[in-house]
């Protein structure tokens, strides 16, 4: 799932290839994107639970 998020965040394969060198040694950018996605999923899950009550 994380790979799909990264691909969706930057759909241009050439740009992803170019940026790979940047985050190969410092994955903090990818971790931040993953954190944002996890927060969004948690928000959606909470909202879905809220509306069921």
Biopython code that builds the backbone (N, CA, C, O; Angstrom):
import numpy as np
from Bio.PDB.StructureBuilder import StructureBuilder

atoms = [
    (1, "UNK", "N", (0.826, -1.189, 0.000)),
    (1, "UNK", "CA", (0.000, 0.000, 0.000)),
    (1, "UNK", "C", (0.874, 1.259, 0.000)),
    (1, "UNK", "O", (0.554, 2.245, -0.664)),
    (2, "UNK", "N", (1.959, 1.216, 0.736)),
    (2, "UNK", "CA", (2.833, 2.392, 0.788)),
    (2, "UNK", "C", (3.383, 2.742, -0.590)),
    (2, "UNK", "O", (3.507, 3.918, -0.933)),
    (3, "UNK", "N", (3.708, 1.733, -1.370)),
    (3, "UNK", "CA", (4.223, 2.001, -2.720)),
    (3, "UNK", "C", (3.173, 2.666, -3.588)),
    (3, "UNK", "O", (3.490, 3.554, -4.380)),
    (4, "UNK", "N", (1.922, 2.242, -3.445)),
    (4, "UNK", "CA", (0.849, 2.869, -4.221)),
    (4, "UNK", "C", (0.649, 4.320, -3.816)),
    (4, "UNK", "O", (0.368, 5.171, -4.659)),
    (5, "UNK", "N", (0.793, 4.602, -2.539)),
    (5, "UNK", "CA", (0.662, 5.981, -2.065)),
    (5, "UNK", "C", (1.760, 6.843, -2.673)),
    (5, "UNK", "O", (1.498, 7.957, -3.128)),
    (6, "UNK", "N", (2.976, 6.339, -2.682)),
    (6, "UNK", "CA", (4.090, 7.093, -3.259)),
    (6, "UNK", "C", (3.859, 7.307, -4.750)),
    (6, "UNK", "O", (4.101, 8.393, -5.276)),
    (7, "UNK", "N", (3.392, 6.270, -5.417)),
    (7, "UNK", "CA", (3.132, 6.377, -6.855)),
    (7, "UNK", "C", (2.033, 7.390, -7.139)),
    (7, "UNK", "O", (2.117, 8.144, -8.108)),
    (8, "UNK", "N", (1.014, 7.412, -6.307)),
    (8, "UNK", "CA", (-0.068, 8.376, -6.475)),
    (8, "UNK", "C", (0.410, 9.786, -6.155)),
    (8, "UNK", "O", (0.013, 10.746, -6.815)),
    (9, "UNK", "N", (1.253, 9.909, -5.153)),
    (9, "UNK", "CA", (1.782, 11.219, -4.779)),
    (9, "UNK", "C", (2.624, 11.806, -5.904)),
    (9, "UNK", "O", (2.553, 13.003, -6.183)),
    (10, "UNK", "N", (3.423, 10.954, -6.550)),
    (10, "UNK", "CA", (4.252, 11.418, -7.676)),
    (10, "UNK", "C", (4.063, 10.433, -8.832)),
    (10, "UNK", "O", (4.809, 9.460, -8.943)),
    (11, "UNK", "N", (3.064, 10.680, -9.697)),
    (11, "UNK", "CA", (2.737, 9.722, -10.752)),
    (11, "UNK", "C", (3.764, 9.636, -11.887)),
    (11, "UNK", "O", (3.765, 8.654, -12.630)),
    (12, "UNK", "N", (4.618, 10.621, -12.037)),
    (12, "UNK", "CA", (5.597, 10.623, -13.124)),
    (12, "UNK", "C", (6.768, 9.709, -12.770)),
    (12, "UNK", "O", (7.544, 9.999, -11.860)),
    (13, "UNK", "N", (6.884, 8.612, -13.496)),
    (13, "UNK", "CA", (7.921, 7.628, -13.182)),
    (13, "UNK", "C", (9.329, 8.207, -13.309)),
    (13, "UNK", "O", (10.211, 7.879, -12.516)),
    (14, "UNK", "N", (9.538, 9.060, -14.296)),
    (14, "UNK", "CA", (10.864, 9.666, -14.484)),
    (14, "UNK", "C", (11.246, 10.520, -13.280)),
    (14, "UNK", "O", (12.400, 10.517, -12.851)),
    (15, "UNK", "N", (10.281, 11.245, -12.742)),
    (15, "UNK", "CA", (10.548, 12.082, -11.565)),
    (15, "UNK", "C", (10.828, 11.195, -10.358)),
    (15, "UNK", "O", (11.733, 11.480, -9.574)),
    (16, "UNK", "N", (10.051, 10.113, -10.204)),
    (16, "UNK", "CA", (10.293, 9.189, -9.086)),
    (16, "UNK", "C", (11.695, 8.603, -9.170)),
    (16, "UNK", "O", (12.393, 8.503, -8.161)),
    (17, "UNK", "N", (12.104, 8.217, -10.369)),
    (17, "UNK", "CA", (13.459, 7.676, -10.551)),
    (17, "UNK", "C", (14.512, 8.708, -10.159)),
    (17, "UNK", "O", (15.507, 8.375, -9.514)),
    (18, "UNK", "N", (14.289, 9.950, -10.547)),
    (18, "UNK", "CA", (15.236, 11.024, -10.240)),
    (18, "UNK", "C", (15.301, 11.287, -8.731)),
    (18, "UNK", "O", (16.378, 11.519, -8.181)),
    (19, "UNK", "N", (14.140, 11.248, -8.070)),
    (19, "UNK", "CA", (14.079, 11.529, -6.633)),
    (19, "UNK", "C", (14.553, 10.359, -5.776)),
    (19, "UNK", "O", (14.885, 10.535, -4.604)),
    (20, "UNK", "N", (14.582, 9.182, -6.357)),
    (20, "UNK", "CA", (14.967, 8.002, -5.586)),
    (20, "UNK", "C", (16.337, 8.178, -4.942)),
    (20, "UNK", "O", (16.553, 7.738, -3.813)),
    (21, "UNK", "N", (17.254, 8.812, -5.647)),
    (21, "UNK", "CA", (18.585, 9.065, -5.072)),
    (21, "UNK", "C", (18.498, 9.966, -3.845)),
    (21, "UNK", "O", (19.287, 9.832, -2.910)),
    (22, "UNK", "N", (17.544, 10.876, -3.854)),
    (22, "UNK", "CA", (17.393, 11.811, -2.733)),
    (22, "UNK", "C", (16.952, 11.073, -1.478)),
    (22, "UNK", "O", (17.536, 11.254, -0.410)),
    (23, "UNK", "N", (15.916, 10.234, -1.605)),
    (23, "UNK", "CA", (15.391, 9.588, -0.403)),
    (23, "UNK", "C", (16.011, 8.224, -0.121)),
    (23, "UNK", "O", (15.662, 7.583, 0.871)),
    (24, "UNK", "N", (16.916, 7.775, -0.970)),
    (24, "UNK", "CA", (17.574, 6.488, -0.720)),
    (24, "UNK", "C", (18.378, 6.520, 0.574)),
    (24, "UNK", "O", (18.474, 5.513, 1.276)),
    (25, "UNK", "N", (18.952, 7.668, 0.887)),
    (25, "UNK", "CA", (19.753, 7.803, 2.097)),
    (25, "UNK", "C", (19.013, 8.498, 3.230)),
    (25, "UNK", "O", (19.480, 8.493, 4.369)),
    (26, "UNK", "N", (17.880, 9.088, 2.934)),
    (26, "UNK", "CA", (17.084, 9.787, 3.948)),
    (26, "UNK", "C", (15.613, 9.586, 3.623)),
    (26, "UNK", "O", (15.036, 10.310, 2.812)),
    (27, "UNK", "N", (15.030, 8.617, 4.252)),
    (27, "UNK", "CA", (13.658, 8.246, 3.941)),
    (27, "UNK", "C", (12.624, 9.090, 4.680)),
    (27, "UNK", "O", (11.442, 8.747, 4.668)),
    (28, "UNK", "N", (13.029, 10.171, 5.316)),
    (28, "UNK", "CA", (12.081, 10.956, 6.110)),
    (28, "UNK", "C", (10.931, 11.505, 5.272)),
    (28, "UNK", "O", (9.810, 11.618, 5.769)),
    (29, "UNK", "N", (11.188, 11.846, 4.016)),
    (29, "UNK", "CA", (10.108, 12.338, 3.153)),
    (29, "UNK", "C", (9.040, 11.269, 2.958)),
    (29, "UNK", "O", (7.847, 11.546, 3.077)),
    (30, "UNK", "N", (9.471, 10.052, 2.661)),
    (30, "UNK", "CA", (8.512, 8.969, 2.456)),
    (30, "UNK", "C", (7.788, 8.624, 3.748)),
    (30, "UNK", "O", (6.593, 8.328, 3.738)),
    (31, "UNK", "N", (8.505, 8.663, 4.848)),
    (31, "UNK", "CA", (7.870, 8.397, 6.133)),
    (31, "UNK", "C", (6.814, 9.452, 6.448)),
    (31, "UNK", "O", (5.763, 9.130, 7.003)),
    (32, "UNK", "N", (7.080, 10.688, 6.104)),
    (32, "UNK", "CA", (6.108, 11.757, 6.340)),
    (32, "UNK", "C", (4.860, 11.553, 5.492)),
    (32, "UNK", "O", (3.744, 11.741, 5.976)),
    (33, "UNK", "N", (5.040, 11.169, 4.235)),
    (33, "UNK", "CA", (3.886, 10.886, 3.379)),
    (33, "UNK", "C", (3.082, 9.733, 3.966)),
    (33, "UNK", "O", (1.854, 9.794, 4.032)),
    (34, "UNK", "N", (3.776, 8.686, 4.392)),
    (34, "UNK", "CA", (3.095, 7.549, 5.007)),
    (34, "UNK", "C", (2.333, 7.945, 6.254)),
    (34, "UNK", "O", (1.231, 7.452, 6.494)),
    (35, "UNK", "N", (2.907, 8.829, 7.048)),
    (35, "UNK", "CA", (2.238, 9.298, 8.261)),
    (35, "UNK", "C", (0.965, 10.067, 7.910)),
    (35, "UNK", "O", (-0.068, 9.890, 8.556)),
    (36, "UNK", "N", (1.039, 10.904, 6.905)),
    (36, "UNK", "CA", (-0.139, 11.666, 6.485)),
    (36, "UNK", "C", (-1.238, 10.728, 6.005)),
    (36, "UNK", "O", (-2.408, 10.914, 6.342)),
    (37, "UNK", "N", (-0.869, 9.724, 5.222)),
    (37, "UNK", "CA", (-1.856, 8.764, 4.732)),
    (37, "UNK", "C", (-2.477, 7.997, 5.894)),
    (37, "UNK", "O", (-3.690, 7.788, 5.918)),
    (38, "UNK", "N", (-1.663, 7.577, 6.851)),
    (38, "UNK", "CA", (-2.187, 6.862, 8.015)),
    (38, "UNK", "C", (-3.153, 7.733, 8.799)),
    (38, "UNK", "O", (-4.179, 7.249, 9.278)),
    (39, "UNK", "N", (-2.836, 9.010, 8.935)),
    (39, "UNK", "CA", (-3.724, 9.940, 9.634)),
    (39, "UNK", "C", (-5.042, 10.080, 8.886)),
    (39, "UNK", "O", (-6.107, 10.113, 9.503)),
    (40, "UNK", "N", (-4.977, 10.163, 7.559)),
    (40, "UNK", "CA", (-6.202, 10.263, 6.761)),
    (40, "UNK", "C", (-7.062, 9.016, 6.923)),
    (40, "UNK", "O", (-8.277, 9.119, 7.089)),
    (41, "UNK", "N", (-6.435, 7.824, 6.875)),
    (41, "UNK", "CA", (-7.188, 6.591, 7.065)),
    (41, "UNK", "C", (-7.813, 6.531, 8.454)),
    (41, "UNK", "O", (-8.952, 6.087, 8.601)),
    (42, "UNK", "N", (-7.092, 6.966, 9.458)),
    (42, "UNK", "CA", (-7.631, 6.977, 10.821)),
    (42, "UNK", "C", (-8.814, 7.926, 10.924)),
    (42, "UNK", "O", (-9.800, 7.621, 11.594)),
    (43, "UNK", "N", (-8.722, 9.070, 10.265)),
    (43, "UNK", "CA", (-9.819, 10.036, 10.274)),
    (43, "UNK", "C", (-11.044, 9.450, 9.587)),
    (43, "UNK", "O", (-12.160, 9.580, 10.091)),
    (44, "UNK", "N", (-10.846, 8.808, 8.443)),
    (44, "UNK", "CA", (-11.961, 8.188, 7.720)),
    (44, "UNK", "C", (-12.586, 7.082, 8.559)),
    (44, "UNK", "O", (-13.810, 6.976, 8.636)),
    (45, "UNK", "N", (-11.755, 6.259, 9.187)),
    (45, "UNK", "CA", (-12.271, 5.179, 10.029)),
    (45, "UNK", "C", (-13.073, 5.734, 11.194)),
    (45, "UNK", "O", (-14.130, 5.201, 11.531)),
    (46, "UNK", "N", (-12.580, 6.798, 11.808)),
    (46, "UNK", "CA", (-13.307, 7.417, 12.922)),
    (46, "UNK", "C", (-14.626, 7.998, 12.441)),
    (46, "UNK", "O", (-15.643, 7.878, 13.122)),
    (47, "UNK", "N", (-14.617, 8.624, 11.278)),
    (47, "UNK", "CA", (-15.849, 9.200, 10.735)),
    (47, "UNK", "C", (-16.849, 8.100, 10.401)),
    (47, "UNK", "O", (-18.040, 8.252, 10.670)),
    (48, "UNK", "N", (-16.390, 7.006, 9.827)),
    (48, "UNK", "CA", (-17.292, 5.898, 9.515)),
    (48, "UNK", "C", (-17.908, 5.345, 10.786)),
    (48, "UNK", "O", (-19.102, 5.048, 10.823)),
    (49, "UNK", "N", (-17.108, 5.206, 11.821)),
    (49, "UNK", "CA", (-17.628, 4.707, 13.094)),
    (49, "UNK", "C", (-18.614, 5.710, 13.691)),
    (49, "UNK", "O", (-19.634, 5.314, 14.256)),
    (50, "UNK", "N", (-18.320, 6.993, 13.571)),
    (50, "UNK", "CA", (-19.192, 8.038, 14.108)),
    (50, "UNK", "C", (-20.579, 7.954, 13.482)),
    (50, "UNK", "O", (-21.584, 8.043, 14.187)),
    (51, "UNK", "N", (-20.640, 7.786, 12.189)),
    (51, "UNK", "CA", (-21.929, 7.791, 11.500)),
    (51, "UNK", "C", (-22.719, 6.522, 11.748)),
    (51, "UNK", "O", (-23.927, 6.517, 11.511)),
    (52, "UNK", "N", (-22.113, 5.464, 12.205)),
    (52, "UNK", "CA", (-22.834, 4.221, 12.493)),
    (52, "UNK", "C", (-23.602, 4.306, 13.802)),
    (52, "UNK", "O", (-24.560, 3.565, 14.020)),
    (53, "UNK", "N", (-23.179, 5.203, 14.660)),
    (53, "UNK", "CA", (-23.851, 5.303, 15.965)),
    (53, "UNK", "C", (-25.112, 6.122, 15.872)),
    (53, "UNK", "O", (-25.802, 6.308, 16.874)),
]
sb = StructureBuilder()
sb.init_structure("model")
sb.init_model(0)
sb.init_chain("A")
sb.init_seg("    ")
for serial, (resi, resn, name, xyz) in enumerate(atoms, 1):
    if name == "N":
        sb.init_residue(resn, " ", resi, " ")
    sb.init_atom(name, np.array(xyz, "f"), 0.0, 1.0, " ", f" {name:<3s}", serial, name[0])
structure = sb.get_structure()
